[in-house]
Amino acid sequence: MTSFLEPRTVAEAVACLAHHPDARCLSGGATLVAMMNAGLADPPAIVSLQRIESLAGIAVGENGAATIGCMTRHRTTAAEARLVGSQEVVRLAAQRIATPPIRNMGTIGGSISFADPAADYPAALVAADAEIEVVGAAGTRRIAAQDFFVDWYTTALAAGEFVIGVRLPPAPRAAAVYDKLVKTEGDMGIATVAVVVAMDGGRCTDLRVAVGACGPRPVRLRDAEAALIGGPLDTQAVAELGRRLAEALDPVDDVRASSDYRRLVVPRMVGRAVAAARAKAEAAS
Amino acid sequence: MTMDQTMATVSLRINDVEHAVPADGRTTLLEVLRETLGLTGAKRGCNQGVCGACTVLLDGRPVRGCLMLAAACAGHDITTIEGLAEGNDLTPVQEAFVEHGAVQCGFCTSGMVLTATALLKETPHPNVAAARAAMSGNLCRCSGYRKIIDAVVAAGGAR
């Protein structure tokens, strides 16, 4: 028997999780119910977040920072025109998630809490310098996206905590590109690349490159990015960044591709995505 | 609020009719449709949200019946394939599927028709690319896609 609880406030949801330590939060169901149907999850209680009105929707503050509530469907994020500059990388990633019915159901909170490394949001959120807002009995806290994704299907959420939203800092002059290599549209990625670039007078002023689906968590090399700041972001320099990223990956052989293949394609994907983002940034400035 | 709520009666609005059905917290909408209410148009295919055979409309948009918990559907409008035709009067999408022979074994058909119905409501005259994108979450293992896309585009009157 499984309890089904529908708290109306965040505080009630926290109380539910405290009362049922093995409960699972339900947002859209696209992940949790699939796991239950596959026999991989059998929670004694389900805490549905859908009746907590404050958790759905996207808000943009005066300083340009955007907050995506955990219950926001992929469909909504994929169409949100107010996600601009670096934030656009999250919208672009949402557009590539699975197929339309899944985007009608699935939410950003549910997706990232499952932390499938081959999903679309992890690399995009790391490239966007996002912070994950979580709540628990001790109150709320923010976790940098890079630190939120800990390992295969493992996040930094502590017992009794859940994700309430994702905060995207503003970088309106930057341009974003999200590339996903798939066998067929709608599938999980063989590899994903999320890129943010800003240019000023032919010089790179902001560069962020995150690679997903190639190991337990998104990979981003901040020191290698920093080495390219101030330069023209030429093909050779970007190729070196791609080479170092490929070295830093820990890809597996799976049904979609081999580990070797992933290491082979990632530098090419990085080269193309950074070039496209640079062109987009220069066209906008 | 109650901290333990297991077998409960859930009130579901399906095809404009209210149904009070018993459901455990983990009962899916698909199970209620097929096993409690006998609405067997929605099929159980992969039970993982991949194939689309269980597609129903939730507040007018296609979702996976197998991934919706019944208890979470209270307060929403659910449309199944049984709710489209009025007696023998088929909808334009259903007519188009018949006219184009867009049915082989038929297992995917109810999901295909519902997804197409939602598409035409949002985009009344989809072209082939729009139809293919919208229908991409519904698999046909007979691989009869061409006639299905033809039917969807024809139902919208575009070419």
Interface residues (C-beta under 8 A of the other chain):
Chain A: M1 T2 S3 F4 L5 E6 P7 R8 E12 A15 C16 H19 H20 L26 G28 G29 A30 V33 A34 M36 N37 A38 D42 A45 I46 S48 Q50 R75 A98 T99 P100 P101 I102 N104 M105 E185 G186
Chain B: M1 T2 M3 D4 Q5 T6 M7 A8 D24 G25 R26 T28 N47 Q48 G49 G52 T55 L58 R61 P62 V63 R64 C66 L67 M68 L69 A71 A72 T115 A133 A134 S136 G137
